[in-house]
């Protein structure tokens, strides 16, 4: 995927025709969940089914002590399973009405994942400066997700490089500030439910916004994270080093 994300008239037209051609009863689900998932897929975000909350703050996977309840794919093959096929996603959404969905990063898009307050501050500054900001989601577990173009894919290895900010699902705790989800990682895509009463992941800016270059957001996001970390450290009487 490239910057053509913003000029997807054909794909968007296909999505509109697909939705308009469905019967109202089929399209009417919990808060428009299926329509939102189809909109994300129609914008080019590859999706795959994920776990969902179970009673008593548990995960639907039934794993004892699941470390990421309702936040992980249901299949170990999620990277190859992830798709933008509208028919397939529609079937998943209808046959798994409680399921969350993840979007695999590093294929079409990356995600810059920051603490919520730092993200809100950075978003206000970015919009105030006239910087093009793409889709943005908020999570009630205290994170804000900035969706960007990916740095690279397996098809263009020369354009992909590792860095300490890269975040894979198993290393998320190592990046309490800014996490850069790229190849081999994923995030929940809105709408998603989290354990707890009325806890969710939702769009602040929807997937209709073009994906920006991640480097155009990175400086303001890291600055906001540094200030956020400094405030937390002052309050705790300790220091926390931001990774670079």
N, C-alpha and C positions, 0 to 999 in steps of 0.2 A: 504494500500500500504506500502511496506517496501523498503529496499535497493535493492530489485530486479528490481527497476526502471532502473538501469544501465544494467541489463542483460535480456532485454525483447525481445529476439530474436524472439519468437513466435509472440508476439504482433506486433513487427516491421515488421516481414514478412507478417503478415496479412494486415498491412497498405500498404506496398509496392505492394502486389498483388492487393489490392483494387484500388489503384491509377493507376497501370498499366493497369487494366482491363477496365478503363473508356475511353470513346472516347475523343480525344483531344479537341473537341469543348466544352465538358462538363467541362473539367479540366481547360480550359483557362478562368480565371476570372480576376478581377482587381488586378494585381500584384501578382497573385498566392494566393489570400486571402484564398480560400477554402482549398488549399493544406496545407497552414500554420496552419489553424485551425485543420485540420485532423491530422497533425503531432503532434500538442499539445495534442489532444485527444489520439492519438496512444501512446504517452509517458505517459499516465495515468492521465492527467489533466482533471477533469470534467468541462464541458462547458455548458453555457446556454446563450440564446440571450439577448442582452442588447440594450439600446437606442443608438441613433446615433445623430450627429449634425444636426440641422435644420438651415435655414437662420437666419441671424442677431443674431448669437451666442445663439440661442435658442436650446432647446432639442426636440427630436422627440416625447417625451411623452406629449407635449403640456401643461404641468403643468405650471401655471403662477409662475414665479420666481423659477423654478426648481433649487435646491441647488447644484446638481451634474449633470449638463447637459452632456448627452452622456456617463455617467460613471456608470449607474445603470442598473440592470436587468429590463426587461419588464414585468416580472411576479412576483407577491408576493410569488409564490411557487418556487422561483429559487433554493432553497436548495434541494428540492426533484426533481426538473426538471433537474438539472445539471447531465450530463452524459458523458461517454466516447464512447458511441455507434457511430461508424463511419457513419452508414447509417442515423441515426437521425440527426447528425451534418451536414452531407452533404445536407440533405433536408432543414434544417434551413438555411444554407448558401445560397442555391440556391433560396429559396422562400423569403428570407429576405436579398436581395443583399446589402442593405445599413447598416444592423445591425452590431453593435459591439458585442463582446461576452465577458462575464465575466467567470472567473474560480473560483469556490467555494473553499475556503481554509478550512483547518482543517479536510478534508476528506482523501486526499492523500498527500497534501503538505501544508506548510505554506509559507508566503511571508514576508520577512524583507524589509520594504519600507523606504527608506532614501532619504534625499535631494540629488539632482543630483551630485553636486560637491563633497559632502562627499562620495557618492557612487563610483564615478570614482576614487577618491583617494584610497578608501578601496579596490576596485577591483584590482588596480595596485599592491598594497601591498600584497594582498592575492595571486595573481598569482605569484608575485616575490618570495614569501615565499614557493611556491609549495603547497599551500593549495588547496584542491579539491573544486572548485566552480561550482555550477550547472547552470541552466538557469538564465539569467539576462536580464531584459528589461529596456529600457529607455523611459521616458514619457516627452513630450514637455511641460508639466505643471510643470517640475522641480523636478521630482522624479526618483529614480532608484529602481527597484524591484529585489530582490534576492530570487529565488525560492529554497525552502529547503524541506526536509522531515518534515512531521507534527509531533508535539509533542504527539498527541493523537487523538483518535476518540471516538464516543459514545460507541464503542464496547470494549474499554479498559479504562474506566473511571479512574482507579487507576493510569494510566500513564499520565493523563492530569491534569494540574493545572493552575489557573489563575495568571496573573501578571499584573502590571500597564502598561506594554508595549503592552498588547493585544489591537488590534485595530478593532473595529466594524465600519461598514459604518457610523453610526450616531455619532461616537465619533472621527472622523479623525482629526478635528480641534484641539482636545485636545492633539494631539501628533505631534507637528511640527517637531520634530527631527526624532527619529526612531519609526516606527509603526510596530507592529508585528501582521500581519493578520493571525488569526488562526480560530478555529471553530466559525461559525456564520458570517464570513466576506467574502469578495471577492475582486478581483482586475480585471481590464481589462486585457485580454490576447491579445498579438499581433497577427495579425495586427489590430489596432483600430484607429479610427479617433476622434480627439477632436475638440471642437469649435475653430474657427479661421483658418487662411490660412495655409494649409500644416502642421497642428498640428497633432501629431500622437503618438502612443505607438508602439514600435518596439523592436525586439530582438537584444541584443548585443551578447549574447550567447544563442543559440537555445535550444529547449527542448530535443535534443538528448543527452545533458550532464546529467549525473546521479545527482539525488538530494542529496545534502550533509546534514549532521546533522546541524541544525541551530546553535547549540552552538559552532561549529567550526568556524563560521563566526562572531559571536556576538561581541566578544571583539574588533576586528578591526573595525567593523561597528560602535559600540558605541564610540570608540576613535575618529574615523573620524567625527562623528556627534558632539562630544564635541568640537573638534577643529573648525568645521564649525560654530557652535553656538557661540563660543568665538569670532571668526572673525566678525560675524555679529553683536555681541553685542558691540565689540570695535568700529565698524564703526558707530553704532547707538548711542554710548555713554550710553549703558544700558547693563544689564546682563540678561541672560535667563537660568534658571536651567534645565539641562537635567534630565529627569525622570529615576529613577532606580527601 
